[in-house]
Amino acid sequence: MNVYRPDNPLIVQGDHTVLVEVDGPRYVEARDHLARFAELIKSPEHIHTYRISPLSIWNAAAAGVDPDEIVETLHQFSKYEVPQHVAVEIRDYASRFGRLCLTRAADHLVLTANDCPLAEEISRHKHVAPLLDERLSPVKFRVAPVSRGKLKQALVKAGFPAEDLAGYCQGESLEIALRELTVGVVRFLLREFLHDAAAVFHVAGARSGGSGVIVLPCGAGKTMVGLACLARLQTSTLILTTNVTATHQ
């Protein structure tokens, strides 16, 4: 029996795209849930299009979003029945995250698989194998720190993203505090969503923090998020920009 719920804003399609009616009464609530595990790819006036991809699911898993919660969100806000294979594939994607873990040893990194078949598979993968050094055990590999980024990219393409718990080297201590007033004597106050972005990046100093991408519209306060991160880290920081104009800004 087909189910139709006209007040719901989502239409989940078999190719993993999700159409969202902007004018629906539940749009804002649905958008906020959807943004945790799907990528916005089109945003015309009335219908927005999101895509659920392996990478978006793995990012959600890294942020602690459960796959059952994702599937439930789709059921909760969809106008029609969610295609069964979409729910199955979401759970399959999510199950791959965390099967490989990257940690730090004294002078190198260690990649650990959760079982021998997976370790064997990645050891033979043509793009992953060249980035692995000595095999330390049936499920563990030594990795040179310089290969960290390339290895993570290769593992994503291989379909098995690594959970990176290697952390980062402690930087030179530098006392940093945010002003209460700007140089022009204007009150300086970070909005709540900017504080939230910095908190998600920092993760209270945990090994799982310290990296990520902040996506906000022009003028929304990405630079402010950077300042808030500096204040949390209390360390000297290298800031890179694409050009001199961006540096001045």
Buried (B, 14 or more C-beta within 10 A) or exposed (E): EEEEBEEBBBBBBEEBBBBBBBEBEBBEBBBEBBEBBBBBEEEEEEBBBBBBBBEBBBBBBBEEBEBEEBBBBBBBBBBBEBBEEBBEBBBEBBEBBBBBBBBBEEEBBBBBBEEEEBBEBBBEBEBBEEBBEEEBEEBBBBBEEEBBEEBBEBBBEBEBBBBBEBBEEEEEEEEBEEEEEEEEEEEEEBEEEBEEBBBEBBEEEEEBBBEBEBEBEEEBBBBBBBBBBBBBBEBEEEEEEEEEEEEEE
